Amino acid sequence: MDSRKPDFSRRTVLRTLALGGTAAALGPAWMRQAMAADKITVGVIYVGPKDDYGYSQAQAQAAAAIKKLPGVTVVEQEKVAETTDVQKVMASMIEEDGASLIFPTSFGYFDPHMLKMAEKYPKVRFAHCGGLCSEGKHPANTGSYFGYIDECQYLNGIAAGHASKTGKLGFIAAKPIPQVLRNINAFTLGAQSVNPKITTQVIFTGDWLLPVKEAEASNSLIDQGVDVITMHVDSPKVIVETCERRGIFVCGYHADQSALAPKGYLTGAEWNWLTPYTEHVKAALAAKPMLNFQRGGLKEGFVKTSAYGKAVSEGARKQADGVKAQMIKGDYAIFKGPLKDNTGKVVIPGGTVQKQTDIVLEQMNYLVAGVIGKV
């Protein structure tokens, strides 16, 4: 049996409504809920388990926090595949639970699944993590939220650059999509601000949660002399534990994994999804227009850094804290020219600065010089 397949047993509406057939005499639950200004039911859907020490856990922490807001009820479903399964879960949350705001959190939920459901339920709000909603192209009841976590990955890189003795860093990633490439590049540039000769070797596993491949990738990198690893996968747990067991340093991602590596954990890039979740809930309760595009970094409270581990030197802390302070002020640019990719091509001309809000960064399709790997 596939452990990632959701259990629909409690959602009997799927058997009776056939994905939105006939409604009850008083109208669909989602329509009745949408009319109540003082209360709201929010649906949150995760691709993995809520305790994965990673992507889903970071989203679940925000869901747990908004449960405490007045008038807010939260329904959740974990281990939902990026297939039509998620459409069934969304329909069930709307029809059976009365959800009028849905957070389909995984990258692959966006197109076509969330977009189809948004067209089917125009009175329900759909807030997706990481998607790129376009006005005029996508339904007006859809929105995307994401954080400039590359800021924290840059700071991870500074810590890694100070800690590395071999000058060889490793990055284990799921897929070469723009958000992932942006993190790989930011991590490398942060490390190169310490030592310009540092390299980052990348291994793409092919999917968001493949613990066996992630363990194999970790061991392979370590065997090749890599002495600091970070990642962009859904659950960093296996990678962090492998690094600790093999005696190398690691920088975390998504949530705080320091408990898994008390000796080798340097710091981490964490999400603070409570910020966009709260904004969406308040907008829905106040019947304000859908928030179609939300972005923010350290300054806006969308992302945060893990506490420093014992292995982080005073020099590393001082440099990282200084850069972090500039980022919060909006005075530090990660991506600026002249910048070349790892094929020698100039990707940002000299004198050009790409700010965090520049949409071109969300379309990134290259790896910077010093990264060993291919897109």
N, C-alpha and C positions, 0 to 999 in steps of 0.2 A: 504493500500500500504506500502511495506517495505521501510522505509526511507533510509536504507543502500544500497539499490539496485541502481547501477549506471544508469545514463541516457545515453543511447547510441544514442540518436536521431541525434546528430551532426556527428556521425561516420557512414556515409552512406556506407563506404567501406565494412562494415561487411555484407551488403546486396548484394553487387556486387562481392566481392572477395571471399566470403564464407571462411573466415579465411585463406586467402592467395592463392586464385585460380589464375586466369590469371592476369598478370601484364600489365601495360601500355607499349606502344611501345618502350619507352625509357628505360624501366626497372623499377623495383620497386623503390618507393621513398627512401626507406631506403638504397638501394644500391647506388643511386645517391648521397645521403647525405654523405655516408661513404667515397666517393671519394673526398669530399671537405675538404681540410685541414685547411681552415681558418674560417670555421663555422660549427656549430653542433646544432642539435635539440635534446633536452633531455626530456625524459618522466618520470614523477614522479607520483606514484600511492599510494593513502592513503586508509587505511581501515576505517578511521573515517573522521569527518569533519576537515578542516584545522585550525579551531579556537577552538579546543577541550581543550585548556589549557594543552595539554599533548603530547602524542607520535606523533600524526600526525602534530600538530602545530610545534613541534621541527624540523621535517623533512621539513615542508613548509617554515620555516624561512630560512633554507639552500637553498631551491629552489628559494626563492625570492632573495637571495643574488647572486646566480650564474647567474640570469637573467641579472645582471649588468656587467657581464664579456663580453668582446668584442667577437662578433660572436656567442653568445650563445642564443638560443631560447628555452624556456621551455613550455611544454604542461603538464597539470595536470588533474588528475581525483580523486575525493574524494569519500568516502563511497562505496568502492568496496569490496565486500565480498571475503573471502578466499576460493573461489570456482572457477569453470571454468569461471566465470565472469571476473576474472582478466586476464585469457588468452585472452579473447575477447578484453579487453581494451589494452593489450600489442600489439596484432596484429593490432588493429586500429591505435595506435600511430605510429607503424612502417610503415604500409602500407599507411595510409592517411596523417599523419603528417611528415613522413620522419625521425622519431626518430632513432638515431643510438646508443644511450646510454639510458638505462632504469633503473630507480631506483624503483623496486617493494619493498616497504618499510616494509610491515608487515610480521611477522614470518611465517604465514601459506601460504604465496605466494611462498615459496621456492620450496617445493617438494609436488606434481609433477609439479606445474604450470609453474614456471620460468624455470625449467630444460627442460620441453617439448618445450617451446618457444625458448630456447637457441639452442636446436638441430635443430629446424625448421629454425631459422635465424642465421646462424653461423657468419655472418658479423656484427651482432649487439652485443653490449656489455650489459651485464646484471649484475648490482651491487645490491646485496641483503643485507639487514640489519639483522645481527644476524645469518644468516645461516653459516654452516661450510663447505665451498667448499674444496674438496679434489682433488689434482692433480692425474690425471689418472682415477679418478672415475667420475668426473663431466666435462661437456664441457669446453674447454679452454677459451671460451668467457664469462664465468661466474666468479663472484667474490663475496666475502662477506666482509662487513665492520662492525665493532662494536667497542664500547668503553668500557674501564674499569671503568664503572660508579659505580662499587662496591667501588671504592676509595671514591667517593662522598657520597655514602650511609654509609660508615664507619664514615665519618665526620658528616653526619646526626646523626648517633648513638651517637657520642660524645656530640653533642648539646642536643640530647634527654636525654642522661644520666644525664647531669647537670640539665636539666629542670624538670625531673620527681621527684615527691614527693612520689608516691606510689611504685615506682620500677617496675611498670607494663607498658610495651610498647605494641603497637599493630601494626600489618603489614597486610594490605589487598592486596591480590595478585590474579591474574587471574588464572594461571596454574602453577603447580610445575615442570616447565622446568628448565634446568640448569642455565640459565641466571637469572631467578627469584630466585631460591634457593641461588645463589651466593649473590644476593642483600640482601636477608633476613639474611643470615649468617653474611655478612659484617656489616650490620646495628647493629645486636646484639653484635658482637664482639667489635664494636666501643663503644657501650653503656656500655658493661662490662669492658672496659678499665677505665671507670669512677667508676662504681659500679659493682663488680663481681657477685653480687646477683640479678642483673636485669634480668627479663624475657621478652620475646617477644611472644605474642600470635598471631598466624597466622590464618587468614581465607582466604580460596581459594574460589573465587566466581564461577569459572568454565569457564569464558570467559573474553575477553579483555575489553569489554564495556557493562556493565550491571549496569546502574546507580541505579536502585531500590535495587538490591542486595548489591551494594556498600554502599548505605545509611543504609540499614538494618545492614550490618556488622559493620559500624562505630558506630551506636547506641548501638549495642550489646556489643562491646568492651568497650565503655564508661560506660555502665551500670555495667560492671564487674570491674570497677576501673582503667582501662587503662587511662593514662593521657597524652600520646604522641602517635600519630599515623603517620605512613608513608605508602607507597604503591608501588605496581608495577601493575598498570592497565593502559589502554590507556589514559583515561581522568580522572585525579585526582580531577576534579572540584567539584563533589558532595561530595567527602570525605573531602576535604579542607573546603568547606562551612559548612558541618555538624559539623566538629571539632570546627570551629569558633562559630557557633551558640550554641554549647553545652559548650563552655568555656574551651576547652582543647587545648594543643599545637599540632602542626602538622609540619612535614617536607615534602617538596614538591618533585616532581619527574618529569622528562622529560623536563619541561619548568618552568618558574617563575610563581608561583601562589600567590605571596605575596599580590597582590591586592585583592584577595578573602578572606584573613584572616589577616587584618592589626594588630590585637592584638596577635593572636596565632601562626603566621608563624615564625618558628625559622630560617630555611635555607632550601636549597633544592639541589637535585642532578640533574643537567641539562646537556643535550647533546649540543655539538657544531658540528653538522653535516656538517657545511660549510667546515671543514678541509678535510674529505674524499671526499665530493662532488667535491671540487675544484681539488683535486688530480686526480680523475677519468676523469674530463673534460679535464684537461691539457694533460693527457696521451692519451686520444682519439684524441685530436687535433694534437698531435705530432706523431700519429700513433705508439705509444709505446705499448709494450705488455700489455694485460689486467692485472690489479692489482687483483690477485686472492685472496689475503688474507691481509686485513688491520685491524690492531688493534692499539689502543693507549689510553692513559689515560690523566691525568692532564698534564703530561710532554709534551705530543705530541699535546695537544690542542683539543682532541676529546671530553672531558667532562669539566665541570666547576661547580662551586658552586654558589648558589644564595647568594645575600647579606644577612647578618645577620639581623634578626628582632630585635625589641626593647627588647624583652623578653630574649634574649641570654645574659647570664652573662659575665663579663669580664674574669672569670676563664675559661669558656667554649670556648670563642673566642681564648684565649691564647693557650689552649691545642689543639684545632682544627687547628689553624694556624700553630702551631709547627709541627704537624703531616703532614699537607698539604705540608709544605716546604720540609719535608723528602721524601714524595711521589714524588714530582716534581724532586728531585735529584735521585730518584730510590733507596732510602735507607730504605724504610719502607715496610715490608711484612705484609699483612693482614692475610694470611693463613700460619701458621707455627705450628709445633708440639711442645709438645704433644697436640693434639686436638681431642676431643671426640664428637660424634654426640649425639643426645638427647635420644638415646637408650643405651648409655654407651659404644659403640664401638669406638675404636681408629681409626680415619680416616686419621690422619697425625701423624706418629710416632715422638717421641722426636728427636730433632736434625735435622729435615727435614724442609726445607723452600720451599714453592711453590710460585714461582715468578708469576707476573701477566701474563707473556708470556707463562707459562706452560699450554699446551693444556688440561691437566687433569682438570683444573679449569672449562673448558667449557663443561665438562662432569659430573659436580657435581650432586650427587643424594642423598644428605643427608641434614639434618638440625642440626646445632650445639647444644651442650648442652645449655640449657637455653631457647630454642625455644619450645613453646608449640604448637604442631601440627604434622601432618604426611605428608610424601611425597606421 
